[in-house]
């Protein structure tokens, strides 16, 4: 499996895990009687920022993986 495919799969898996964690944390915060009333808003901001940062750096990760795939392909062609 190429590095490009691994990067895409890893980004998708991480985004899904962050999304599930977001849902779980917001349910815990909404259901808990002793939590801060601003907890769902803060959880949303933090998890949204984490997901945004991951999606922001994913094109760079993809480009690095693509260049590594090209280098590996070129070095395998040389005798």
Secondary structure as a PSIPRED ss2 file (coil, helix, strand):
# PSIPRED VFORMAT (PSIPRED V4.0)

   1 X C   1.000  0.000  0.000
   2 X C   1.000  0.000  0.000
   3 X H   0.000  1.000  0.000
   4 X H   0.000  1.000  0.000
   5 X H   0.000  1.000  0.000
   6 X H   0.000  1.000  0.000
   7 X H   0.000  1.000  0.000
   8 X H   0.000  1.000  0.000
   9 X H   0.000  1.000  0.000
  10 X H   0.000  1.000  0.000
  11 X H   0.000  1.000  0.000
  12 X H   0.000  1.000  0.000
  13 X H   0.000  1.000  0.000
  14 X H   0.000  1.000  0.000
  15 X H   0.000  1.000  0.000
  16 X H   0.000  1.000  0.000
  17 X H   0.000  1.000  0.000
  18 X H   0.000  1.000  0.000
  19 X H   0.000  1.000  0.000
  20 X H   0.000  1.000  0.000
  21 X H   0.000  1.000  0.000
  22 X H   0.000  1.000  0.000
  23 X H   0.000  1.000  0.000
  24 X H   0.000  1.000  0.000
  25 X H   0.000  1.000  0.000
  26 X H   0.000  1.000  0.000
  27 X H   0.000  1.000  0.000
  28 X H   0.000  1.000  0.000
  29 X H   0.000  1.000  0.000
  30 X H   0.000  1.000  0.000
  31 X H   0.000  1.000  0.000
  32 X C   1.000  0.000  0.000
  33 X C   1.000  0.000  0.000
  34 X C   1.000  0.000  0.000
  35 X C   1.000  0.000  0.000
  36 X C   1.000  0.000  0.000
  37 X C   1.000  0.000  0.000
  38 X C   1.000  0.000  0.000
  39 X H   0.000  1.000  0.000
  40 X H   0.000  1.000  0.000
  41 X H   0.000  1.000  0.000
  42 X H   0.000  1.000  0.000
  43 X H   0.000  1.000  0.000
  44 X H   0.000  1.000  0.000
  45 X H   0.000  1.000  0.000
  46 X H   0.000  1.000  0.000
  47 X H   0.000  1.000  0.000
  48 X H   0.000  1.000  0.000
  49 X H   0.000  1.000  0.000
  50 X H   0.000  1.000  0.000
  51 X H   0.000  1.000  0.000
  52 X H   0.000  1.000  0.000
  53 X H   0.000  1.000  0.000
  54 X H   0.000  1.000  0.000
  55 X H   0.000  1.000  0.000
  56 X H   0.000  1.000  0.000
  57 X H   0.000  1.000  0.000
  58 X H   0.000  1.000  0.000
  59 X H   0.000  1.000  0.000
  60 X H   0.000  1.000  0.000
  61 X H   0.000  1.000  0.000
  62 X H   0.000  1.000  0.000
  63 X H   0.000  1.000  0.000
  64 X H   0.000  1.000  0.000
  65 X H   0.000  1.000  0.000
  66 X H   0.000  1.000  0.000
  67 X H   0.000  1.000  0.000
  68 X H   0.000  1.000  0.000
  69 X H   0.000  1.000  0.000
  70 X H   0.000  1.000  0.000
  71 X H   0.000  1.000  0.000
  72 X H   0.000  1.000  0.000
  73 X H   0.000  1.000  0.000
  74 X H   0.000  1.000  0.000
  75 X H   0.000  1.000  0.000
  76 X H   0.000  1.000  0.000
  77 X H   0.000  1.000  0.000
  78 X C   1.000  0.000  0.000
  79 X C   1.000  0.000  0.000
